[in-house]
Protein backbone atom coordinates (compact mmCIF):
# COMPACT_ATOMS: atom_id res chain seq x y z
CA UNK A 1 0.00 0.00 0.00
CA UNK A 2 1.23 3.48 -0.79
CA UNK A 3 0.26 6.35 1.49
CA UNK A 4 0.21 10.05 0.68
CA UNK A 5 2.03 12.54 2.86
CA UNK A 6 -1.29 13.49 4.47
CA UNK A 7 -1.92 9.85 5.43
CA UNK A 8 -4.41 9.11 2.66
CA UNK A 9 -4.06 5.99 0.56
CA UNK A 10 -2.88 6.59 -3.01
CA UNK A 11 -3.20 3.02 -4.19
CA UNK A 12 -3.25 -0.47 -2.80
CA UNK A 13 -2.28 -3.92 -4.01
CA UNK A 14 -3.82 -7.28 -3.31
CA UNK A 15 -7.29 -7.85 -1.89
CA UNK A 16 -7.70 -4.21 -0.82
CA UNK A 17 -7.06 -3.06 -4.39
CA UNK A 18 -9.08 -5.73 -6.16
CA UNK A 19 -11.74 -5.03 -8.77
CA UNK A 20 -14.40 -6.23 -6.33
CA UNK A 21 -13.18 -3.78 -3.68
CA UNK A 22 -13.18 -0.84 -6.12
CA UNK A 23 -16.67 -1.68 -7.44
CA UNK A 24 -18.01 -2.10 -3.90
CA UNK A 25 -16.57 1.30 -2.94
CA UNK A 26 -18.16 2.86 -6.03
CA UNK A 27 -21.53 1.28 -5.23
CA UNK A 28 -21.33 2.57 -1.64
CA UNK A 29 -20.61 6.09 -2.88
CA UNK A 30 -23.58 5.90 -5.28
CA UNK A 31 -25.80 4.89 -2.35
CA UNK A 32 -24.70 8.05 -0.54
CA UNK A 33 -22.47 6.33 2.00
CA UNK A 34 -19.12 7.84 3.01
CA UNK A 35 -16.91 7.48 -0.08
CA UNK A 36 -13.59 5.69 0.17
CA UNK A 37 -12.67 6.27 -3.46
CA UNK A 38 -9.82 8.56 -4.42
CA UNK A 39 -10.89 12.17 -4.80
CA UNK A 40 -9.61 14.77 -7.25
CA UNK A 41 -6.82 15.88 -4.90
CA UNK A 42 -5.46 12.33 -4.60
CA UNK A 43 -5.62 11.88 -8.36
CA UNK A 44 -3.76 15.14 -8.89
CA UNK A 45 -1.02 14.05 -6.45
CA UNK A 46 -0.58 10.80 -8.38
CA UNK A 47 -0.49 12.67 -11.69
CA UNK A 48 2.24 14.98 -10.39
CA UNK A 49 4.33 12.03 -9.18
CA UNK A 50 3.99 10.26 -12.54
CA UNK A 51 4.89 13.43 -14.45
CA UNK A 52 7.93 13.91 -12.19
CA UNK A 53 9.11 10.36 -12.96
CA UNK A 54 8.70 10.99 -16.68
CA UNK A 55 10.65 14.26 -16.48
CA UNK A 56 13.44 12.62 -14.47
CA UNK A 57 13.72 9.82 -17.05
CA UNK A 58 14.14 12.29 -19.94
C-alpha positions in Angstrom: 0.0 0.0 0.0 1.2 3.5 -0.8 0.3 6.4 1.5 0.2 10.0 0.7 2.0 12.5 2.9 -1.3 13.5 4.5 -1.9 9.8 5.4 -4.4 9.1 2.7 -4.1 6.0 0.6 -2.9 6.6 -3.0 -3.2 3.0 -4.2 -3.2 -0.5 -2.8 -2.3 -3.9 -4.0 -3.8 -7.3 -3.3 -7.3 -7.8 -1.9 -7.7 -4.2 -0.8 -7.1 -3.1 -4.4 -9.1 -5.7 -6.2 -11.7 -5.0 -8.8 -14.4 -6.2 -6.3 -13.2 -3.8 -3.7 -13.2 -0.8 -6.1 -16.7 -1.7 -7.4 -18.0 -2.1 -3.9 -16.6 1.3 -2.9 -18.2 2.9 -6.0 -21.5 1.3 -5.2 -21.3 2.6 -1.6 -20.6 6.1 -2.9 -23.6 5.9 -5.3 -25.8 4.9 -2.3 -24.7 8.0 -0.5 -22.5 6.3 2.0 -19.1 7.8 3.0 -16.9 7.5 -0.1 -13.6 5.7 0.2 -12.7 6.3 -3.5 -9.8 8.6 -4.4 -10.9 12.2 -4.8 -9.6 14.8 -7.3 -6.8 15.9 -4.9 -5.5 12.3 -4.6 -5.6 11.9 -8.4 -3.8 15.1 -8.9 -1.0 14.1 -6.5 -0.6 10.8 -8.4 -0.5 12.7 -11.7 2.2 15.0 -10.4 4.3 12.0 -9.2 4.0 10.3 -12.5 4.9 13.4 -14.4 7.9 13.9 -12.2 9.1 10.4 -13.0 8.7 11.0 -16.7 10.7 14.3 -16.5 13.4 12.6 -14.5 13.7 9.8 -17.1 14.1 12.3 -19.9 
